Amino acid sequence: MNFDDTPEEARFRAEVRAWIAANAPTALQGELAGAGYGQPPLRSADVIAAAKAWQKTKSDAGWACLHWPTAYGGRGASAIERVIWQQEEGVYAKLAGVFLIGQGMIAPTLMAYAPEPHKQRYLPPLASGEEIWCQLFSEPAAGSDLAGLRSRAERCPGSGGDGAGDDWLINGQKIWTSGAHYADHGMVLVRTDPSAPKHDGLTMFFLDMKSPGVEVRPIKQANGQSGFNEVYFKDVRVPDHQRLGAVGQGWRVSLTTLMNERLSIGAGMPTGFPEMLAFCSGFDTGDGLAIDNAAVRSRLATWAVRTSGLKYTAYRSISALSKGQTPGPENSIGKLVAGQTLQEIAALALDLQGAAGVLVDETQAAAAGRFQAMLLRSPATRIEGGTDEILRNIIAERVLGLPPDLRADRGLPFNQIPTQAR
């Protein structure tokens, strides 16, 4: 495969590069470049405000969500043009994190299942950064086994012509919801038929996060940040026209979201390898530079191979998208490998630093606390978007074709599944 630009691609790359040079928030470049994974991308400015401003600048010039149809705020660009943009945007892409869920996971679901008026209403503000979305899936008792969720939606009585109602009332709790504290809208998966098998009794809706009855509680994390949240619903009224897909078909709708989630997270998740290579090249362990140690070089070689494999696996996914195909289960590979590699790299970096590895103060820690922040954030990377165990099952069953796990609850009505030992 030839990865060199064609003449048309080279012209497009030059156009992208020139526009970014002329319009990017260069005053933030140094701070963005110095922020490591698990650290805030900005400390001198409001991250949300800066992200919205940069996204709006891109949108006004036709550079937002390049691969989306123009009718929804995109550019109708090809898959390779999208890749070129991502390569050239560089450190400024760190400002796009608040839009990752909405643009990378929820937008494809809206495009597939929302009525056209809703697409026209919600997709352009999502592309321009004017509105932010969150994904309300996991629950205290339903994380890896998402279909075991217990948040419910029931028809409001008496408002419809048949007496069943045109609105729904949602009650329950979600947890580990990224960005819920600043999101304008959310997409929520709930149970509408507890008498059906657990995968068949679910329905998907979207709602305004400022609706009466929605309560968001940020969760304090080990790294001192609060990107995840608990979200409580108490008699939250949602119109039926904000349902995505048919009643009882929420699991099918959620698969569109989950496949795009693993593509978005896996393709964009850093491994920390470039930072680790630079660190080892300049860090004196007392017995010479870290990179001069044969054991360290062996670990670096392993991570270099993994990083290269992730890059080209992502290219295969991009090629599939360029042919109009839906992201498949193979995208679980990227997220699984990147999350594990990130944690391994951070752990070795702290081992090399010795006693200084316990320092998290950026003014005192070696490498400005980059690897400490990476290690504290890394457990979440191996849980969000599917745990390592779930991803291995998906790869085994849906990519390699191995026999599925035995499930004692298969086909049982959800309300008959035992929830505790007897």
C-alpha positions as CSV (number, residue, x, y, z in Angstrom):
1,M,0.0,0.0,0.0
2,N,1.3,3.4,-0.9
3,F,0.9,6.0,1.8
4,D,2.3,8.9,-0.2
5,D,-0.1,11.7,-1.1
6,T,-1.5,11.8,-4.5
7,P,-1.3,15.2,-6.3
8,E,-4.9,16.0,-5.3
9,E,-4.2,15.0,-1.7
10,A,-1.0,17.0,-1.6
11,R,-3.0,20.1,-2.8
12,F,-5.6,19.4,-0.1
13,R,-3.0,19.1,2.6
14,A,-1.4,22.4,1.5
15,E,-4.8,24.1,1.7
16,V,-5.4,22.6,5.2
17,R,-2.0,23.5,6.5
18,A,-2.3,27.1,5.2
19,W,-5.7,27.6,6.7
20,I,-4.7,26.2,10.1
21,A,-1.6,28.4,10.1
22,A,-3.7,31.5,9.5
23,N,-6.6,30.7,11.8
24,A,-5.6,28.4,14.7
25,P,-5.4,29.8,18.3
26,T,-1.6,29.9,18.2
27,A,-1.5,31.6,21.6
28,L,-2.6,28.3,23.1
29,Q,-0.2,26.1,21.1
30,G,2.6,25.9,23.7
31,E,0.2,25.0,26.5
32,L,-1.6,22.4,24.4
33,A,1.6,20.8,23.3
34,G,2.8,20.5,26.8
35,A,-0.3,18.9,28.2
36,G,0.0,15.2,28.6
37,Y,-2.8,12.5,28.6
38,G,-4.7,12.8,31.9
39,Q,-3.7,16.4,32.3
40,P,-6.0,19.4,31.5
41,P,-5.3,20.6,28.0
42,L,-5.4,24.2,29.3
43,R,-4.9,25.9,32.6
44,S,-4.7,29.5,31.5
45,A,-8.1,29.6,29.8
46,D,-11.6,28.0,30.0
47,V,-11.3,24.8,28.1
48,I,-14.9,24.6,27.1
49,A,-14.9,28.2,25.8
50,A,-11.7,27.7,23.9
51,A,-13.0,24.4,22.4
52,K,-16.2,26.0,21.3
53,A,-14.4,29.0,19.8
54,W,-12.0,26.8,17.8
55,Q,-14.9,24.5,16.6
56,K,-16.9,27.5,15.5
57,T,-14.0,28.9,13.6
58,K,-13.6,25.6,11.8
59,S,-17.3,25.3,11.1
60,D,-17.7,28.8,9.7
61,A,-14.9,28.0,7.2
62,G,-16.2,24.6,6.3
63,W,-13.6,22.5,8.2
64,A,-15.9,21.0,10.9
65,C,-16.8,17.3,10.8
66,L,-15.4,17.0,7.3
67,H,-16.9,13.6,6.5
68,W,-20.5,14.7,7.4
69,P,-22.9,15.7,4.6
70,T,-22.9,19.4,4.0
71,A,-26.6,19.5,4.9
72,Y,-25.7,18.7,8.5
73,G,-22.8,21.0,8.8
74,G,-20.0,18.9,7.3
75,R,-18.0,19.2,4.1
76,G,-18.8,15.9,2.4
77,A,-15.1,15.1,2.3
78,S,-13.5,11.7,1.6
79,A,-12.1,9.5,4.3
80,I,-8.5,10.3,3.3
81,E,-9.2,14.0,3.4
82,R,-10.5,13.5,7.0
83,V,-7.2,11.7,7.8
84,I,-5.2,14.6,6.3
85,W,-7.1,17.1,8.4
86,Q,-6.5,15.1,11.6
87,Q,-2.8,14.9,10.8
88,E,-2.4,18.6,10.2
89,E,-4.6,19.8,13.1
90,G,-2.0,18.5,15.5
91,V,-2.1,19.8,19.1
92,Y,-5.2,21.9,18.4
93,A,-7.2,18.6,18.2
94,K,-6.9,18.4,22.0
95,L,-9.6,21.1,22.0
96,A,-12.0,18.7,20.3
97,G,-12.2,16.3,23.3
98,V,-15.5,17.8,24.6
99,F,-17.1,17.0,21.2
100,L,-15.8,13.5,20.8
101,I,-18.9,11.7,22.1
102,G,-21.4,13.9,20.3
103,Q,-19.6,14.0,16.9
104,G,-18.0,10.6,16.9
105,M,-20.7,8.4,18.6
106,I,-24.0,10.1,18.8
107,A,-24.1,11.9,15.5
108,P,-23.8,8.6,13.5
109,T,-26.7,7.2,15.6
110,L,-28.8,10.3,14.9
111,M,-28.0,10.1,11.2
112,A,-29.2,6.4,11.2
113,Y,-32.3,6.7,13.3
114,A,-33.5,10.3,13.8
115,P,-36.3,11.8,11.7
116,E,-35.0,14.3,9.2
117,P,-36.3,17.4,11.1
118,H,-34.3,16.3,14.1
119,K,-31.2,15.8,12.0
120,Q,-31.6,19.3,10.6
121,R,-32.2,20.7,14.1
122,Y,-29.4,18.9,16.1
123,L,-26.6,18.0,13.8
124,P,-25.5,21.5,12.6
125,P,-25.1,22.9,16.1
126,L,-23.2,19.7,17.1
127,A,-20.8,20.2,14.1
128,S,-20.3,23.9,14.9
129,G,-19.7,23.3,18.6
130,E,-22.6,25.3,19.8
131,E,-24.1,22.3,21.6
132,I,-22.4,19.4,23.4
133,W,-23.9,15.9,23.9
134,C,-23.3,13.1,26.4
135,Q,-24.0,9.4,26.3
136,L,-26.1,7.9,29.1
137,F,-25.5,4.2,29.1
138,S,-23.7,2.7,32.1
139,E,-25.4,2.2,35.4
140,P,-24.2,1.0,38.9
141,A,-25.5,-2.5,38.1
142,A,-25.0,-2.4,34.4
143,G,-21.6,-1.6,33.1
144,S,-20.0,-4.3,31.1
145,D,-23.4,-6.1,30.9
146,L,-25.1,-3.0,29.5
147,A,-28.2,-4.9,28.6
148,G,-28.8,-5.5,32.4
149,L,-29.7,-1.8,32.9
150,R,-32.6,-0.9,35.2
151,S,-33.4,2.7,34.4
152,R,-36.9,2.6,33.0
153,A,-39.2,4.6,30.7
154,E,-43.0,4.3,31.0
155,R,-45.7,5.9,28.9
156,C,-47.4,8.9,30.5
157,P,-51.1,7.9,31.0
158,G,-54.0,9.7,29.3
159,S,-52.2,12.2,27.0
160,G,-52.6,10.3,23.7
161,G,-55.7,9.5,21.8
162,D,-55.5,5.8,22.6
163,G,-55.0,6.6,26.3
164,A,-51.4,5.4,26.3
165,G,-49.8,8.8,26.0
166,D,-47.4,10.5,23.6
167,D,-44.8,11.2,26.3
168,W,-42.5,9.0,28.4
169,L,-41.4,9.3,32.0
170,I,-37.8,8.3,32.7
171,N,-36.7,7.2,36.2
172,G,-33.3,5.7,37.3
173,Q,-29.6,6.4,37.5
174,K,-26.7,6.4,35.1
175,I,-23.0,6.6,36.1
176,W,-19.6,7.3,34.6
177,T,-21.2,9.7,32.2
178,S,-18.4,11.7,30.6
179,G,-19.2,15.4,30.2
180,A,-22.7,15.3,31.6
181,H,-22.0,18.4,33.7
182,Y,-21.5,20.6,30.7
183,A,-23.6,18.7,28.1
184,D,-26.7,20.3,26.5
185,H,-28.3,17.1,25.3
186,G,-27.9,13.4,26.1
187,M,-28.8,10.1,24.4
188,V,-30.2,7.6,27.0
189,L,-30.8,3.9,26.8
190,V,-33.6,2.7,29.1
191,R,-35.8,-0.3,29.8
192,T,-39.4,-0.1,28.5
193,D,-40.5,-3.7,28.8
194,P,-39.2,-5.6,31.8
195,S,-41.1,-8.7,30.8
196,A,-39.0,-9.2,27.6
197,P,-35.5,-10.7,27.5
198,K,-33.1,-8.1,28.6
199,H,-31.7,-7.2,25.1
200,D,-35.3,-7.0,23.7
201,G,-36.9,-4.7,26.2
202,L,-34.7,-1.6,25.7
203,T,-35.5,1.7,23.9
204,M,-33.3,4.7,23.0
205,F,-34.2,8.3,23.5
206,F,-32.5,11.7,23.5
207,L,-33.3,14.5,25.9
208,D,-32.4,18.0,27.0
209,M,-29.9,17.7,30.0
210,K,-31.6,20.7,31.6
211,S,-35.0,19.0,31.7
212,P,-36.8,19.0,35.0
213,G,-35.9,16.0,37.0
214,V,-32.3,15.6,35.7
215,E,-29.7,15.8,38.4
216,V,-25.9,15.6,37.6
217,R,-23.3,14.9,40.2
218,P,-19.6,15.0,39.2
219,I,-17.4,12.2,40.5
220,K,-14.0,13.1,42.0
221,Q,-11.3,10.9,40.3
222,A,-7.9,9.8,41.5
223,N,-6.2,12.4,39.3
224,G,-8.2,15.2,41.0
225,Q,-10.4,15.9,38.0
226,S,-14.1,15.3,37.6
227,G,-14.8,14.3,34.0
228,F,-17.2,11.5,34.9
229,N,-20.6,12.0,36.5
230,E,-23.6,10.3,38.2
231,V,-26.9,11.3,36.5
232,Y,-30.3,10.8,38.2
233,F,-33.7,10.9,36.5
234,K,-36.8,11.5,38.5
235,D,-40.0,11.6,36.4
236,V,-38.2,13.2,33.5
237,R,-40.7,13.8,30.7
238,V,-39.5,13.0,27.2
239,P,-41.7,13.3,24.1
240,D,-42.1,10.2,22.0
241,H,-40.8,12.0,18.9
242,Q,-37.4,12.0,20.7
243,R,-37.3,8.2,20.5
244,L,-34.6,6.8,18.3
245,G,-35.7,3.6,16.6
246,A,-38.7,1.4,17.4
247,V,-39.8,0.7,20.9
248,G,-38.0,-2.3,22.2
249,Q,-35.2,-2.0,19.5
250,G,-32.9,0.1,21.7
251,W,-30.2,-2.5,21.7
252,R,-30.0,-2.5,18.0
253,V,-29.7,1.3,18.0
254,S,-27.1,1.2,20.7
255,L,-24.8,-1.1,18.6
256,T,-24.5,1.7,16.1
257,T,-23.3,4.0,18.9
258,L,-21.0,1.3,20.4
259,M,-19.3,0.5,17.2
260,N,-18.6,4.1,16.5
261,E,-17.5,4.6,20.1
262,R,-14.8,2.0,19.8
263,L,-13.7,3.5,16.5
264,S,-13.6,7.0,18.0
265,I,-11.9,6.0,21.2
266,G,-9.6,3.3,19.7
267,A,-8.4,5.4,16.8
268,G,-7.8,8.5,18.9
269,M,-6.5,7.0,22.1
270,P,-2.8,7.9,22.7
271,T,-0.4,5.2,23.8
272,G,2.2,7.5,25.3
273,F,4.9,6.0,23.2
274,P,6.3,9.2,21.5
275,E,6.5,10.9,25.0
276,M,8.2,7.8,26.5
277,L,10.7,7.6,23.7
278,A,11.7,11.2,24.1
279,F,11.8,10.8,27.9
280,C,14.1,7.8,27.8
281,S,16.3,9.5,25.3
282,G,17.1,12.3,27.8
283,F,16.5,10.9,31.3
284,D,19.7,10.0,33.3
285,T,19.0,7.1,35.6
286,G,22.3,7.5,37.4
287,D,23.8,4.7,35.3
288,G,23.5,6.5,32.0
289,L,20.5,7.4,29.8
290,A,17.5,5.2,30.2
291,I,17.6,4.4,26.5
292,D,21.1,2.9,26.8
293,N,19.7,0.2,29.0
294,A,19.0,-3.0,27.0
295,A,15.9,-3.9,29.0
296,V,14.4,-0.5,28.4
297,R,15.2,-0.6,24.7
298,S,13.4,-4.0,24.5
299,R,10.3,-2.5,26.1
300,L,10.5,0.5,23.7
301,A,10.7,-1.8,20.7
302,T,7.6,-3.8,21.8
303,W,5.7,-0.6,22.2
304,A,6.9,0.8,18.9
305,V,5.6,-2.3,17.1
306,R,2.2,-2.1,18.9
307,T,1.9,1.6,18.0
308,S,2.6,0.9,14.4
309,G,0.1,-1.9,14.4
310,L,-2.5,0.4,15.9
311,K,-1.8,3.0,13.2
312,Y,-2.4,0.6,10.3
313,T,-5.3,-1.1,11.9
314,A,-6.9,2.3,12.1
315,Y,-6.2,2.8,8.4
316,R,-8.1,-0.4,7.6
317,S,-11.1,1.0,9.5
318,I,-10.8,4.3,7.6
319,S,-10.7,2.4,4.3
320,A,-13.9,0.6,5.3
321,L,-15.6,3.9,6.1
322,S,-14.5,5.3,2.8
323,K,-16.5,2.5,1.1
324,G,-19.6,3.3,3.1
325,Q,-19.3,0.4,5.5
326,T,-20.3,0.5,9.2
327,P,-17.5,0.3,11.7
328,G,-17.1,-3.3,12.8
329,P,-16.1,-5.2,15.9
330,E,-12.4,-5.2,14.8
331,N,-12.2,-1.6,16.2
332,S,-12.2,-3.1,19.6
333,I,-8.6,-4.1,19.0
334,G,-7.4,-0.5,18.9
335,K,-9.0,0.4,22.2
336,L,-7.9,-2.8,24.0
337,V,-4.2,-2.5,22.9
338,A,-3.9,1.3,23.3
339,G,-5.3,1.2,26.8
340,Q,-3.0,-1.5,28.0
341,T,0.0,0.0,26.4
342,L,-0.7,3.4,27.9
343,Q,-0.8,1.9,31.4
344,E,2.4,-0.1,30.9
345,I,4.3,2.9,29.6
346,A,3.3,5.1,32.5
347,A,4.2,2.4,35.0
348,L,7.7,2.0,33.6
349,A,8.3,5.7,33.4
350,L,7.5,6.0,37.1
351,D,9.8,3.0,37.9
352,L,12.6,4.7,36.1
353,Q,12.1,7.9,38.1
354,G,12.4,6.0,41.3
355,A,11.4,8.0,44.4
356,A,10.7,11.0,42.2
357,G,7.9,9.0,40.6
358,V,5.6,9.6,43.5
359,L,5.7,13.4,42.9
360,V,2.7,14.8,41.0
361,D,3.5,18.5,41.3
362,E,4.4,19.5,37.7
363,T,7.0,22.0,39.0
364,Q,9.0,19.2,40.8
365,A,8.2,15.9,39.0
366,A,10.4,14.6,36.2
367,A,8.7,15.2,32.8
368,A,6.4,17.7,34.5
369,G,4.3,15.0,36.0
370,R,3.2,13.7,32.6
371,F,3.5,10.0,33.3
372,Q,2.0,10.4,36.8
373,A,-1.1,11.9,35.3
374,M,-1.1,9.3,32.6
375,L,-1.0,6.4,35.1
376,L,-3.8,7.9,37.3
377,R,-6.0,8.3,34.2
378,S,-5.1,5.0,32.6
379,P,-7.5,2.7,34.6
380,A,-10.4,4.6,33.2
381,T,-9.2,4.0,29.6
382,R,-9.4,0.3,30.2
383,I,-13.0,0.6,31.4
384,E,-14.7,3.3,29.3
385,G,-16.0,2.2,26.0
386,G,-15.9,-1.4,27.1
387,T,-13.7,-3.2,29.6
388,D,-10.7,-5.3,28.5
389,E,-12.7,-8.4,29.2
390,I,-15.7,-7.4,27.1
391,L,-13.4,-6.3,24.2
392,R,-11.6,-9.6,24.3
393,N,-15.0,-11.4,24.1
394,I,-16.0,-9.3,21.2
395,I,-12.8,-9.9,19.3
396,A,-13.0,-13.6,20.1
397,E,-16.6,-14.1,19.0
398,R,-17.1,-11.6,16.3
399,V,-13.7,-11.2,14.7
400,L,-12.1,-14.7,15.2
401,G,-15.4,-16.6,15.1
402,L,-14.8,-18.5,18.4
403,P,-17.8,-20.0,20.3
404,P,-19.6,-17.5,22.5
405,D,-19.7,-17.6,26.2
406,L,-22.5,-19.6,27.8
407,R,-25.2,-17.3,29.2
408,A,-27.6,-18.6,31.8
409,D,-30.0,-15.7,31.3
410,R,-30.3,-16.1,27.5
411,G,-34.0,-15.8,26.6
412,L,-35.3,-15.2,30.1
413,P,-37.6,-12.3,30.8
414,F,-35.6,-9.5,32.4
415,N,-37.9,-9.4,35.5
416,Q,-37.3,-13.1,36.1
417,I,-33.5,-13.0,36.1
418,P,-32.2,-13.6,39.7
419,T,-30.3,-10.5,41.1
420,Q,-28.9,-12.1,44.2
421,A,-27.9,-15.5,45.6
422,R,-30.6,-17.6,47.2
